[in-house]
Amino acid sequence: MILVEADEITRLRAENRALRDELKAVKITPLPDWISIKDYADRVGVTTATVRNWIRKGVLETYRHGSKTMMRTRPRR
């Protein structure tokens, strides 16, 4: 058995309550299916030039939305 001071239990309960409240406030938003080249580059940690090279090589799926090239964020199912 472990002996824990009453004030420590009170502190832990308050911390637990605060964490529970934070979790309840979190909103999970799914990723969009398509993002810009810049957003894709930022997400994977490379330059936009690298992403454009991957596009030219046919490594990444894209589509044009007006003058913007959009990148698929998830593999096709």
PyMOL commands that place a pseudoatom at each C-alpha (Angstrom):
pseudoatom trace, name=CA, resn=MET, resi=1, chain=A, elem=C, hetatm=0, pos=[0.000, 0.000, 0.000]
pseudoatom trace, name=CA, resn=ILE, resi=2, chain=A, elem=C, hetatm=0, pos=[1.145, 3.535, -0.798]
pseudoatom trace, name=CA, resn=LEU, resi=3, chain=A, elem=C, hetatm=0, pos=[0.553, 6.407, 1.586]
pseudoatom trace, name=CA, resn=VAL, resi=4, chain=A, elem=C, hetatm=0, pos=[-0.458, 9.650, -0.148]
pseudoatom trace, name=CA, resn=GLU, resi=5, chain=A, elem=C, hetatm=0, pos=[-1.136, 12.923, 1.597]
pseudoatom trace, name=CA, resn=ALA, resi=6, chain=A, elem=C, hetatm=0, pos=[-4.719, 14.239, 1.393]
pseudoatom trace, name=CA, resn=ASP, resi=7, chain=A, elem=C, hetatm=0, pos=[-3.631, 17.543, -0.189]
pseudoatom trace, name=CA, resn=GLU, resi=8, chain=A, elem=C, hetatm=0, pos=[-1.761, 15.601, -2.905]
pseudoatom trace, name=CA, resn=ILE, resi=9, chain=A, elem=C, hetatm=0, pos=[-4.923, 13.626, -3.710]
pseudoatom trace, name=CA, resn=THR, resi=10, chain=A, elem=C, hetatm=0, pos=[-6.889, 16.884, -3.869]
pseudoatom trace, name=CA, resn=ARG, resi=11, chain=A, elem=C, hetatm=0, pos=[-4.296, 18.377, -6.234]
pseudoatom trace, name=CA, resn=LEU, resi=12, chain=A, elem=C, hetatm=0, pos=[-4.346, 15.267, -8.459]
pseudoatom trace, name=CA, resn=ARG, resi=13, chain=A, elem=C, hetatm=0, pos=[-8.148, 15.318, -8.618]
pseudoatom trace, name=CA, resn=ALA, resi=14, chain=A, elem=C, hetatm=0, pos=[-8.111, 18.978, -9.652]
pseudoatom trace, name=CA, resn=GLU, resi=15, chain=A, elem=C, hetatm=0, pos=[-5.482, 18.261, -12.313]
pseudoatom trace, name=CA, resn=ASN, resi=16, chain=A, elem=C, hetatm=0, pos=[-7.529, 15.305, -13.562]
pseudoatom trace, name=CA, resn=ARG, resi=17, chain=A, elem=C, hetatm=0, pos=[-10.656, 17.480, -13.760]
pseudoatom trace, name=CA, resn=ALA, resi=18, chain=A, elem=C, hetatm=0, pos=[-8.781, 20.198, -15.670]
pseudoatom trace, name=CA, resn=LEU, resi=19, chain=A, elem=C, hetatm=0, pos=[-7.426, 17.658, -18.162]
pseudoatom trace, name=CA, resn=ARG, resi=20, chain=A, elem=C, hetatm=0, pos=[-10.888, 16.170, -18.654]
pseudoatom trace, name=CA, resn=ASP, resi=21, chain=A, elem=C, hetatm=0, pos=[-12.302, 19.642, -19.339]
pseudoatom trace, name=CA, resn=GLU, resi=22, chain=A, elem=C, hetatm=0, pos=[-9.532, 20.321, -21.893]
pseudoatom trace, name=CA, resn=LEU, resi=23, chain=A, elem=C, hetatm=0, pos=[-10.271, 17.055, -23.679]
pseudoatom trace, name=CA, resn=LYS, resi=24, chain=A, elem=C, hetatm=0, pos=[-13.973, 17.859, -23.850]
pseudoatom trace, name=CA, resn=ALA, resi=25, chain=A, elem=C, hetatm=0, pos=[-13.155, 21.193, -25.508]
pseudoatom trace, name=CA, resn=VAL, resi=26, chain=A, elem=C, hetatm=0, pos=[-11.008, 19.636, -28.274]
pseudoatom trace, name=CA, resn=LYS, resi=27, chain=A, elem=C, hetatm=0, pos=[-12.574, 19.555, -31.720]
pseudoatom trace, name=CA, resn=ILE, resi=28, chain=A, elem=C, hetatm=0, pos=[-11.163, 17.018, -34.156]
pseudoatom trace, name=CA, resn=THR, resi=29, chain=A, elem=C, hetatm=0, pos=[-11.491, 18.126, -37.746]
pseudoatom trace, name=CA, resn=PRO, resi=30, chain=A, elem=C, hetatm=0, pos=[-10.702, 15.655, -40.512]
pseudoatom trace, name=CA, resn=LEU, resi=31, chain=A, elem=C, hetatm=0, pos=[-8.085, 16.671, -43.053]
pseudoatom trace, name=CA, resn=PRO, resi=32, chain=A, elem=C, hetatm=0, pos=[-9.393, 18.004, -46.345]
pseudoatom trace, name=CA, resn=ASP, resi=33, chain=A, elem=C, hetatm=0, pos=[-8.977, 15.615, -49.282]
pseudoatom trace, name=CA, resn=TRP, resi=34, chain=A, elem=C, hetatm=0, pos=[-7.110, 18.229, -51.335]
pseudoatom trace, name=CA, resn=ILE, resi=35, chain=A, elem=C, hetatm=0, pos=[-4.653, 20.983, -50.302]
pseudoatom trace, name=CA, resn=SER, resi=36, chain=A, elem=C, hetatm=0, pos=[-2.388, 23.479, -52.060]
pseudoatom trace, name=CA, resn=ILE, resi=37, chain=A, elem=C, hetatm=0, pos=[1.201, 22.667, -53.034]
pseudoatom trace, name=CA, resn=LYS, resi=38, chain=A, elem=C, hetatm=0, pos=[2.469, 25.051, -50.328]
pseudoatom trace, name=CA, resn=ASP, resi=39, chain=A, elem=C, hetatm=0, pos=[0.330, 23.431, -47.628]
pseudoatom trace, name=CA, resn=TYR, resi=40, chain=A, elem=C, hetatm=0, pos=[1.434, 19.969, -48.788]
pseudoatom trace, name=CA, resn=ALA, resi=41, chain=A, elem=C, hetatm=0, pos=[5.116, 21.008, -48.739]
pseudoatom trace, name=CA, resn=ASP, resi=42, chain=A, elem=C, hetatm=0, pos=[4.741, 22.464, -45.241]
pseudoatom trace, name=CA, resn=ARG, resi=43, chain=A, elem=C, hetatm=0, pos=[2.995, 19.320, -44.040]
pseudoatom trace, name=CA, resn=VAL, resi=44, chain=A, elem=C, hetatm=0, pos=[5.689, 16.914, -45.303]
pseudoatom trace, name=CA, resn=GLY, resi=45, chain=A, elem=C, hetatm=0, pos=[8.627, 19.223, -44.517]
pseudoatom trace, name=CA, resn=VAL, resi=46, chain=A, elem=C, hetatm=0, pos=[9.995, 19.860, -48.021]
pseudoatom trace, name=CA, resn=THR, resi=47, chain=A, elem=C, hetatm=0, pos=[10.135, 22.847, -50.377]
pseudoatom trace, name=CA, resn=THR, resi=48, chain=A, elem=C, hetatm=0, pos=[7.483, 23.597, -52.973]
pseudoatom trace, name=CA, resn=ALA, resi=49, chain=A, elem=C, hetatm=0, pos=[10.169, 22.956, -55.631]
pseudoatom trace, name=CA, resn=THR, resi=50, chain=A, elem=C, hetatm=0, pos=[10.534, 19.388, -54.346]
pseudoatom trace, name=CA, resn=VAL, resi=51, chain=A, elem=C, hetatm=0, pos=[6.776, 18.879, -54.464]
pseudoatom trace, name=CA, resn=ARG, resi=52, chain=A, elem=C, hetatm=0, pos=[6.669, 20.231, -58.031]
pseudoatom trace, name=CA, resn=ASN, resi=53, chain=A, elem=C, hetatm=0, pos=[9.463, 17.798, -58.995]
pseudoatom trace, name=CA, resn=TRP, resi=54, chain=A, elem=C, hetatm=0, pos=[7.433, 14.921, -57.512]
pseudoatom trace, name=CA, resn=ILE, resi=55, chain=A, elem=C, hetatm=0, pos=[4.417, 16.085, -59.536]
pseudoatom trace, name=CA, resn=ARG, resi=56, chain=A, elem=C, hetatm=0, pos=[6.463, 16.144, -62.773]
pseudoatom trace, name=CA, resn=LYS, resi=57, chain=A, elem=C, hetatm=0, pos=[7.703, 12.599, -62.020]
pseudoatom trace, name=CA, resn=GLY, resi=58, chain=A, elem=C, hetatm=0, pos=[4.111, 11.449, -61.490]
pseudoatom trace, name=CA, resn=VAL, resi=59, chain=A, elem=C, hetatm=0, pos=[4.689, 10.523, -57.836]
pseudoatom trace, name=CA, resn=LEU, resi=60, chain=A, elem=C, hetatm=0, pos=[1.798, 12.622, -56.515]
pseudoatom trace, name=CA, resn=GLU, resi=61, chain=A, elem=C, hetatm=0, pos=[-1.827, 12.871, -57.561]
pseudoatom trace, name=CA, resn=THR, resi=62, chain=A, elem=C, hetatm=0, pos=[-2.982, 16.390, -58.411]
pseudoatom trace, name=CA, resn=TYR, resi=63, chain=A, elem=C, hetatm=0, pos=[-5.830, 18.276, -59.989]
pseudoatom trace, name=CA, resn=ARG, resi=64, chain=A, elem=C, hetatm=0, pos=[-6.224, 21.840, -61.178]
pseudoatom trace, name=CA, resn=HIS, resi=65, chain=A, elem=C, hetatm=0, pos=[-8.711, 24.131, -59.485]
pseudoatom trace, name=CA, resn=GLY, resi=66, chain=A, elem=C, hetatm=0, pos=[-8.667, 27.226, -61.672]
pseudoatom trace, name=CA, resn=SER, resi=67, chain=A, elem=C, hetatm=0, pos=[-5.057, 28.369, -61.649]
pseudoatom trace, name=CA, resn=LYS, resi=68, chain=A, elem=C, hetatm=0, pos=[-4.201, 26.398, -58.498]
pseudoatom trace, name=CA, resn=THR, resi=69, chain=A, elem=C, hetatm=0, pos=[-2.746, 22.891, -58.402]
pseudoatom trace, name=CA, resn=MET, resi=70, chain=A, elem=C, hetatm=0, pos=[-4.208, 20.858, -55.562]
pseudoatom trace, name=CA, resn=MET, resi=71, chain=A, elem=C, hetatm=0, pos=[-2.595, 17.815, -53.907]
pseudoatom trace, name=CA, resn=ARG, resi=72, chain=A, elem=C, hetatm=0, pos=[-4.422, 14.778, -52.566]
pseudoatom trace, name=CA, resn=THR, resi=73, chain=A, elem=C, hetatm=0, pos=[-3.777, 14.473, -48.820]
pseudoatom trace, name=CA, resn=ARG, resi=74, chain=A, elem=C, hetatm=0, pos=[-4.710, 10.779, -48.539]
pseudoatom trace, name=CA, resn=PRO, resi=75, chain=A, elem=C, hetatm=0, pos=[-4.265, 7.777, -50.792]
pseudoatom trace, name=CA, resn=ARG, resi=76, chain=A, elem=C, hetatm=0, pos=[-7.275, 6.797, -52.864]
pseudoatom trace, name=CA, resn=ARG, resi=77, chain=A, elem=C, hetatm=0, pos=[-9.360, 4.010, -51.376]
for i in range(1, 77): cmd.bond("trace and resi %d" % i, "trace and resi %d" % (i + 1))
show_as sticks, trace
zoom trace
